[in-house]
Amino acid sequence: MVKQKSYTIIWDIIALDHFKDILEFLSKQSPQAPKIVKEGVLSRLEDVKKNALIFELDKLKDLSKKEFRAFVIYSYRVTYQIKTDTKEIRIIRIRHTSREPFGY
């Protein structure tokens, strides 16, 4: 049996900035919250590295574009794009689910 190469996670700079802002905001609410959210998101991304199709199609994108997927954890929606030719997962957005999406 041939082991399939896992994907590489690449963060869009804006998504990474938003993630840092989220963690900073949470640190003002609770000392444990940023660690819990960060570990939860990163753990889910480890699952994505092994199986990029594990999560549903991003319903906020045109559903014919099958390379865009999303998951929700701790009320944060993480959207990613699958680049099969380069074996990359691009994290393109992270936002709280109560916020309206913009720029789609």
N, C-alpha and C positions, 0 to 999 in steps of 0.2 A: 504494500500500500504506500502510495506517495503522499507525503505530508504537504498540504496546500500552504503556500506562503501567505502569511497574514498581511493585512493592509497596514500602511503607515498613516498615522493621524497627523494632519496638517491643520493648524488653526488659522483662520482668517484673522488678520490683525484687529479688525473691529470686533469680531466675536470674542477674541481673547481679552480685549479691553473691557467689553461688557461683562465677561465672566469675572474679571478682577474687580470691577465696580460692584457687582452683585455680592461677592465675598466681603468686600469692604463694608458695604451697607449692612450685611448680616452680622458682621463683627460688632457693630454698634448695638445690635439687638440682643445678642447672646454670644458668649465666648465659644460655645460648642457648635453653633449653627454653621459657620463657614466650613469647618472641618467636615461636618456631616454632609453638607451639600457638595463640597469639592470631591470627597471620596465617592459619593454616590454617582456623580457625573462621570468621573474618571473610571469607575468600575463598569458602568454601562458602555463607555467607549472601548474598554478592553473587550467586551462582548462583540462590539461592532467590528473591531479589528479581526476577530476570528470568523465572523459571519456578517458581512456588510448588509445583507438583506434581512436581517433579523427583525427590524422594526418596519412599521407600516409606511406606505408612500406618504409623502407630505401632502396632506389634503389642502393646504393653503397654496400649493403650486399647481400648475397644469398637470393633471394626473397622467397625461401621456409621457411626461418626463419622469421616467422610472428611476433615474439616478438620484432623485431627491427623496430623502427619508427623514423621519423625525421621531423623537420619543420625548416623553414627559417624565420628569422625576422631581419630587419635592416642589411641584408647581412651576417648574422651569422647563420650557420647551427648547430642546436642542435640535437644530436642523443641520443635516449634513448632506454632502454630495459624494456619490461614489464615482471614482475615476478608475474604472477597471483596467484601462490600458497601462496606467502607471502604478496600480495597486495602492491608491491613495484614498483616504477618507478626508474630505475637507469639511471642517466645522465652519459653517457659514453664519450661524446665528444662535444666540442663546438669549432668551427673554422670559420674563414672568408671564404665566398664562393669562393673567388679568389684563395685560397690556395689549393694545390693538397692534396687529402686525402692520408694518409700513414698508414700502419699497419692494414689494413682491411684484 
